[in-house]
Amino acid sequence: MYLFNTLKRRKDKFVPIDENNVRMYVCGPTVYDRAHLGNAKTPVVFDVLYRVLCNKYGKEHVTYVSNITDVDDKILNKHKETGKSIREITEQTYQWYIDDMAKLNVLPPNYRPRATEYIKEMIELVELLLKEGHAYEAQGHVLFDVDSMPNYGFLSGRSMKEMLAGARIEVADYKKNPADFVLWKPSDKDQPGWDSPWGYGRPGWHLECSAMSSKLLGNTFDIHGGGSDLIFPHHENECAQSLCAHPGEKFANYWVHGGMLMVDGVKMSKSLGNFYTIDQVLEKAPAEALRLLFLTTHYHQPFNFTFEGLETAKQTLDRFYNALLRVKDVAAKADETADDKVVAALEDDLNTPLALSHIHELVNQLNKAESLDDMQKLKAKLLKSAELLGVLWQDPEEWFRGDAADEAQEIEALIANRAEAKKNKNYALADEIRNNLKAKGIILEDSAQGTTWKKA
């Protein structure tokens, strides 16, 4: 198995530290507002990696951690903006995120730690850094001393000059170096905070992931993932903290990053009017179409979202589900495994576009299959292969009914009325019912077994 390792700037053979406990940490969202498209792409990508690891090593041998940041200045700003309590904001937005992930068929990680549950571990980490001479106190703050780490910047490969130019550096006269970053900061009485050796305060953003990953996965683990926008400063600073607090450890052996998300060819931005939350996109198309669209581009490359692309993904799924609808009464062979070509593509740095091309081949074969044995084998192989990508999890009839499932009773009643009209040779009424349903996007299909319907 191979993964592109940011640490090495190349595709690297994946060799886990312990095949009986493959460990992966992926940075999750800050819960202060509705999750946006970028918040959706990263978990979908790493959900596929999680599925591939489970397929290769066994689910019981993979530990996946993805955190929730529920203490952050963005949350404080939302509190000031809305007047809602911190708890109300974080609980509501956390539930929105969990609901969005369920719609996208993202499997829950083994652990979803919240930053506020690991304050003790964060304080202990700061104390270690102070003891090792990599941090200092200044005006109620504790800061990481970047000059104390000779190879600071090794993950992103940036020089100090580039790092200072490319980061939103908080200018403060108490910093020894402008690049020094906050480990612990003071909180006002009306702000979230915890008692610490440095007074009432709260952790810096970077500190949280270092403490949680170390507690749940150990000081050295296999894979650390996230979007490419996190390479610097977040992941760079995580490396600095963790390596300096635990000399002799490696922190993460493989750093895996997803490409930048764009909308209509430009960076997604509220100021450009091309900023979309997940729920806004799901008003236009099913969640499975959005998931499939993400997978049509290799995760390491920039991904360009368009609504035209979303519609094409929906049409692709229509074709896939049509093949499954044809064999809906055929039992899939129980002992069949995923297609070797699909597995090989995914184990080669998650080559989802290639894997999808093999899914298309399986659909073609299933459509052409005539014997019961071939149908049983191919249906099973298709479903097992699609499961690695997290698609085709729905009943094909329900897929075509879509949102119209809520109107099923009314539609079934109209179909019954149409059947009665045909029986009475009232073909004008029967045609009128069909046309009225068609105008509402409901397609009727007559066969010897009766009439079925689906959403266009």
Secondary structure by P-SEA (a helix, b strand, c coil): ccccccccccbbbbbbcccccbbbbbbbbcccccccaaaaaaaaaaaaaaaaaaaacccccbbbbbbbbcccaaaaaaaaaccccaaaaaaaaaaaaaaaaaaaccccccccccccccaaaaaaaaaaaaaaccccccccbbbbcccccccccccccccaaaaaaacccccccccccccccccbbbbccccbbbbcccccccccaaaaaaaaaaacccccccbbbbcccccccaaaaaaaaaaaaccccccccbbbbbcbbbcccccccccccccccaaaaaacccaaaaaaaaaccccccbbbbbaaaaaaaaaaaaaaaaaaaaaccccccccccccaaaaaaaacccaaaaaaaaaaaaaaaaaacccaaaaaaaaaaaaaaaaaaccccccaaaaaacccccaaaaaaaaaaaaaaaaaacaaaaaaaaaaaaaaacbbbbbcccbbbbbcc
